[in-house]
Amino acid sequence: MAQDVMTVEDVEVDGSNPKGGIISVWTLNRPDKLNALNTESHKAIKKECARVNSDDNVRCIVIKGATPLEPREGKRPKPHAFAAGADISEFAGKDSDDVRPFFEDNAWEAVWNVSKPTIAMVDGFALGGGTELALSCDIRLASERSTFGQPEINLGLIPGGGGTQRLCRLVGYGRAMEIVLSGGMVGAEDALSMGIVNRIVPNDDLEEETMKLATEISKKSPHVTKVAKRAVRGALELPFSEGVLMERSEFVALFDTEDKEIGVTAFLERSDAEWVGK
């Protein structure tokens, strides 16, 4: 069942306005498979994307992988993983007609199209579809032991969840080509220098730092965070001159909102803004 492959916890944000703000934490829950994404994982993610888009209380989403299970006696422990790619067993014997419907309605695009801010909390392996899921989020925080990569070429495939496009925009043409064509892995430090991740955090501090950032974001005006995300996203999709015009239009429109007046007044009075979300 979908609830078995991903768990969801809605964490209340103290001090959010309007009151009742929550951070929705999604944990990919297949630790025995290094949280590899399968059909049920995609269904669970898409379901939650639809829910948070329609729930005004959700201010931010954090996606992470389940921690490894305790190994059986005599067995080595499994490594930490955000999501070590797709479940390759589901690819065997499939042709293009079999896979096209799945890839035309997938979890990566569902996450990309969420209107609320999204954070990937990457601890360990994020490979193939796992890297693509992280890239579909707005912000990526990674532990020191994290590793990224697009190894699809080793299977006779290419990335199919937006990896070629989002990587190229993040790291540039040459580096994206090297990652995709070599099928190799990129360590956390290299991922940071390339711009794949926003920040590297010590392993034991990753969850605390991720939730601290999510809380900070969740305390802003929920209406304005949506507008800000939409405006920044425009830089990826519009020619520069059109993007500037779009930004200006969004900026000017905010002057007709209650939250603009609340924010300006709070600044001038040196008080905390109590947003109303409109």
C-alpha positions in Angstrom: 0.0 0.0 0.0 1.1 3.6 -0.6 1.2 4.4 3.1 3.8 1.7 3.6 6.3 3.2 1.1 6.1 6.8 2.4 5.2 8.1 5.8 3.9 11.6 6.4 4.2 13.8 9.5 2.7 17.2 9.7 4.7 19.3 12.2 3.1 22.4 13.8 5.0 25.6 13.4 5.0 27.8 16.6 4.6 31.4 15.8 3.3 31.0 12.3 0.7 33.5 11.0 -2.0 32.8 10.0 -2.0 30.4 12.9 -2.0 26.6 12.3 0.9 26.5 10.0 2.6 23.2 9.5 5.6 21.7 7.9 4.7 18.5 6.1 7.6 15.9 6.4 7.6 13.1 3.9 9.8 10.1 4.6 10.5 7.7 1.7 10.1 4.4 3.6 11.8 1.5 1.8 15.0 1.3 3.8 15.6 -2.3 2.8 15.8 -1.1 -0.8 17.7 2.1 0.0 14.4 4.0 -0.4 14.4 3.3 -4.1 11.4 4.8 -5.9 8.8 2.3 -7.2 5.3 2.7 -8.6 3.7 2.9 -5.1 6.3 5.6 -4.1 5.2 7.7 -7.0 1.5 7.3 -6.2 2.1 8.3 -2.6 4.1 11.4 -3.5 1.6 12.5 -6.1 -1.2 12.1 -3.6 0.6 14.2 -1.0 1.4 16.9 -3.6 -2.3 17.3 -4.3 -3.1 17.5 -0.6 -0.5 20.1 0.3 -1.4 22.3 -2.7 -5.0 22.5 -1.4 -4.2 22.8 2.3 -3.5 26.4 3.3 -2.0 25.3 6.6 0.9 23.6 4.9 3.7 26.2 4.6 6.7 24.1 3.6 7.4 20.5 2.6 10.5 18.5 3.6 11.3 15.2 1.8 13.8 12.7 3.3 14.7 9.1 3.3 14.1 6.6 6.1 17.2 5.6 8.1 18.7 2.2 7.6 17.2 -0.7 9.6 19.3 -2.5 12.2 21.1 -5.3 10.3 20.5 -8.9 11.1 23.2 -10.7 13.1 26.2 -11.3 10.9 25.0 -8.9 8.2 26.6 -5.6 7.3 24.5 -2.5 7.9 23.0 -0.8 4.8 24.2 2.7 4.0 22.1 5.8 4.5 20.1 6.8 1.4 17.7 9.6 0.4 16.6 7.5 -2.6 19.0 5.3 -4.4 17.3 5.6 -7.8 14.3 3.8 -9.3 13.3 0.2 -8.5 15.0 -1.3 -11.5 13.1 -4.6 -11.1 10.1 -2.7 -12.5 11.9 -1.9 -15.8 12.5 -5.5 -16.8 10.6 -6.6 -19.9 8.9 -3.2 -20.4 8.7 -1.4 -23.7 7.9 2.3 -24.5 4.1 1.8 -24.5 4.4 0.3 -21.0 6.4 3.1 -19.4 5.1 6.2 -21.3 2.0 6.7 -19.2 4.0 6.4 -15.9 6.6 8.9 -17.0 4.0 11.3 -18.4 2.4 11.5 -14.9 5.2 11.1 -12.4 6.2 12.2 -8.9 9.1 14.4 -10.0 6.9 16.8 -11.9 4.3 16.6 -9.2 6.9 17.8 -6.7 8.2 20.4 -9.1 4.7 21.9 -9.5 3.9 22.2 -5.8 3.1 25.8 -5.1 4.7 25.7 -1.6 8.4 25.7 -0.8 10.0 22.3 -0.9 13.3 21.1 0.8 15.1 17.9 0.0 16.9 16.6 3.1 19.5 14.3 1.5 21.4 12.0 3.8 23.4 9.4 1.9 22.8 8.1 -1.6 20.6 10.1 -4.0 21.1 8.4 -7.3 19.1 8.3 -10.6 15.5 9.0 -9.7 16.6 10.0 -6.2 18.8 12.8 -7.6 15.9 13.8 -9.8 13.6 14.0 -6.8 16.0 16.2 -5.0 16.4 18.4 -8.1 12.6 18.7 -8.2 12.7 20.4 -4.8 13.4 24.1 -4.4 16.2 23.7 -1.9 18.6 20.8 -1.1 20.5 20.3 2.1 22.9 17.4 2.3 24.8 15.5 4.9 28.6 15.1 4.6 28.1 11.4 3.5 25.7 12.2 0.6 26.4 11.1 -2.9 24.6 12.2 -6.1 24.6 10.7 -9.6 22.7 9.8 -12.8 23.8 6.3 -13.5 21.1 5.5 -16.0 23.5 5.3 -18.9 24.9 2.1 -17.3 21.5 0.6 -17.9 21.3 1.6 -21.5 19.0 4.5 -20.5 19.1 8.3 -19.8 17.6 10.2 -17.0 13.8 10.3 -17.5 12.6 12.4 -14.5 13.9 15.8 -15.6 17.5 15.1 -14.7 19.1 16.2 -17.9 17.1 19.5 -17.9 17.4 20.5 -14.2 21.0 19.5 -13.9 22.0 21.6 -16.9 20.3 24.6 -15.4 22.0 24.1 -12.0 25.5 23.1 -13.0 25.9 24.1 -16.6 26.2 22.2 -19.9 29.7 20.7 -19.5 29.2 19.4 -16.0 25.7 18.0 -16.7 27.1 16.1 -19.7 29.9 14.7 -17.6 27.5 13.5 -14.9 25.0 12.0 -17.4 27.6 10.4 -19.8 29.9 9.0 -17.2 27.2 7.6 -15.0 29.6 8.3 -12.1 28.9 9.6 -8.6 29.4 13.1 -7.2 30.3 13.5 -3.5 28.8 16.1 -1.2 31.7 18.6 -1.5 31.7 18.5 -5.3 27.9 18.7 -5.3 28.1 21.9 -3.3 30.8 23.5 -5.5 28.7 22.6 -8.6 25.5 24.1 -7.1 23.6 20.8 -6.9 23.1 21.4 -3.1 22.6 24.6 -1.2 24.5 23.5 1.9 26.4 20.6 3.5 25.6 19.9 7.1 27.3 17.5 9.5 25.5 14.1 9.5 24.1 14.4 13.0 22.9 18.0 12.5 21.1 17.5 9.1 17.5 17.1 10.4 17.8 19.9 12.9 19.2 22.3 10.4 16.6 21.3 7.7 13.7 21.8 10.1 15.2 25.1 11.3 15.2 26.4 7.7 11.7 25.0 7.0 10.5 26.7 10.2 12.0 30.0 9.1 10.4 29.8 5.7 7.1 28.8 7.3 6.9 31.9 9.4 6.8 34.2 6.3 3.6 35.2 4.7 2.3 32.1 3.0 0.9 34.2 0.1 4.1 36.0 -0.5 6.2 32.7 -0.4 4.0 31.4 -3.2 4.5 34.6 -5.2 8.3 34.5 -4.6 8.6 30.9 -5.7 6.6 31.7 -8.8 8.8 34.7 -9.6 12.1 32.9 -9.2 10.8 29.9 -11.2 10.1 32.3 -14.0 13.8 32.8 -14.4 14.1 29.2 -15.6 11.2 29.4 -18.0 11.1 32.9 -19.5 13.6 35.0 -21.5 15.3 37.6 -19.2 13.3 40.6 -20.4 10.0 38.8 -19.9 11.1 37.5 -16.5 11.9 41.0 -15.3 8.4 42.2 -16.5 6.8 39.2 -14.7 8.7 40.0 -11.5 7.6 43.7 -11.7 4.0 42.7 -12.2 4.1 40.3 -9.2 5.9 42.9 -7.1 3.4 45.7 -7.9 0.4 43.4 -7.3 1.6 42.7 -3.7 1.0 46.4 -2.9 -2.7 45.6 -3.0 -2.4 42.9 -0.3 -2.9 43.1 3.4 0.4 41.4 4.1 2.4 44.1 2.4 0.9 46.7 4.8 1.3 44.4 7.8 5.0 43.8 6.9 5.8 47.4 6.3 4.1 48.6 9.5 5.8 45.9 11.5 9.2 47.0 10.1 8.6 50.6 10.9 7.3 49.8 14.4 10.0 47.2 15.0 7.4 44.6 15.8 6.7 41.1 14.6 4.5 40.8 11.5 1.3 38.9 12.0 0.5 37.8 8.5 -3.1 37.1 7.4 -2.0 35.3 4.2 -3.5 37.7 1.7 
